[in-house]
């Protein structure tokens, strides 16, 4: 979940994932290895630093984008309801 919720550019380092998940470094590294082999995540290297991110072709990346779009739709649906309640409260005050 940390990789899904975390920044995709430049990605997340093992230490950042460890802090969010409260797992040990070896446990995080083990899970990252499995996800990398399954082509769900990829590694971006900058010098000696490795950044892990969702693989652009991964179905998980598509799912994250879909969830983001659904969130936007829910926010748009909530806005008119909030405005309608405000107008109703204003009429009640008169």
C-alpha positions as CSV (number, residue, x, y, z in Angstrom):
1,X,0.0,0.0,0.0
2,X,2.8,2.4,0.7
3,X,4.0,2.3,-2.9
4,X,0.4,2.9,-4.2
5,X,-0.1,5.8,-1.9
6,X,3.5,7.2,-2.1
7,X,5.0,9.5,-4.7
8,X,5.6,7.9,-8.1
9,X,8.4,10.3,-9.0
10,X,11.1,9.6,-8.1
11,X,9.6,6.7,-6.2
12,X,10.2,5.5,-2.6
13,X,13.3,4.2,-1.0
14,X,13.3,1.1,1.3
15,X,13.7,3.3,4.4
16,X,10.6,5.4,3.5
17,X,8.6,2.2,2.9
18,X,9.9,0.8,6.2
19,X,8.7,3.8,8.2
20,X,5.2,3.7,6.6
21,X,4.7,0.0,7.0
22,X,6.6,-0.6,10.3
23,X,8.2,-3.7,8.8
24,X,11.9,-4.5,9.1
25,X,14.3,-3.5,6.3
26,X,14.8,-7.2,5.3
27,X,11.1,-7.8,5.2
28,X,10.5,-4.7,3.0
29,X,13.4,-5.8,0.7
30,X,11.9,-9.3,0.5
31,X,8.5,-8.0,-0.5
32,X,10.0,-5.6,-3.0
33,X,11.9,-8.5,-4.6
34,X,8.7,-10.5,-5.0
35,X,6.8,-7.5,-6.5
36,X,9.7,-6.7,-8.9
37,X,9.8,-10.3,-10.1
38,X,6.0,-10.1,-10.6
39,X,6.6,-6.9,-12.7
40,X,4.3,-4.9,-10.4
41,X,7.0,-2.5,-9.4
42,X,10.2,-1.2,-11.1
43,X,13.4,0.2,-9.7
44,X,14.9,3.6,-10.7
45,X,18.5,4.0,-9.7
46,X,20.2,7.3,-9.0
47,X,23.8,6.6,-8.1
48,X,23.8,4.2,-5.1
49,X,20.1,5.0,-4.3
50,X,17.3,2.8,-5.4
51,X,13.8,4.2,-5.8
52,X,10.9,1.8,-6.1
53,X,7.7,2.7,-8.0
54,X,4.7,1.0,-9.6
55,X,5.6,-0.3,-13.0
56,X,4.0,1.9,-15.7
57,X,2.5,-1.2,-17.4
58,X,1.3,-2.8,-14.2
59,X,-2.4,-3.5,-13.7
60,X,-1.9,-2.1,-10.2
61,X,-0.9,1.3,-11.7
62,X,-4.1,1.2,-13.8
63,X,-6.1,0.4,-10.7
64,X,-4.6,3.3,-8.8
65,X,-5.5,5.7,-11.7
66,X,-9.1,4.3,-11.7
67,X,-9.4,4.8,-7.9
68,X,-8.1,8.4,-8.3
69,X,-10.7,9.1,-10.9
70,X,-13.5,7.6,-8.8
71,X,-12.4,9.8,-5.9
72,X,-12.7,12.9,-8.1
73,X,-16.2,11.9,-9.1
74,X,-17.2,11.4,-5.5
75,X,-15.8,14.9,-4.7
76,X,-17.9,16.4,-7.5
77,X,-21.0,14.7,-6.3
78,X,-20.5,15.9,-2.7
79,X,-20.1,19.5,-3.8
80,X,-23.7,20.0,-5.0
81,X,-25.0,18.3,-1.9
82,X,-23.0,20.6,0.4
83,X,-24.3,23.7,-1.6
84,X,-27.9,22.4,-1.4
85,X,-27.6,22.0,2.4
86,X,-26.2,25.5,2.7
87,X,-29.1,27.0,0.7
88,X,-31.6,25.0,2.8
89,X,-30.0,26.4,6.0
90,X,-30.2,29.9,4.6
91,X,-33.9,29.6,3.9
92,X,-34.5,28.2,7.4
93,X,-32.8,31.3,8.9
94,X,-35.3,33.6,7.1
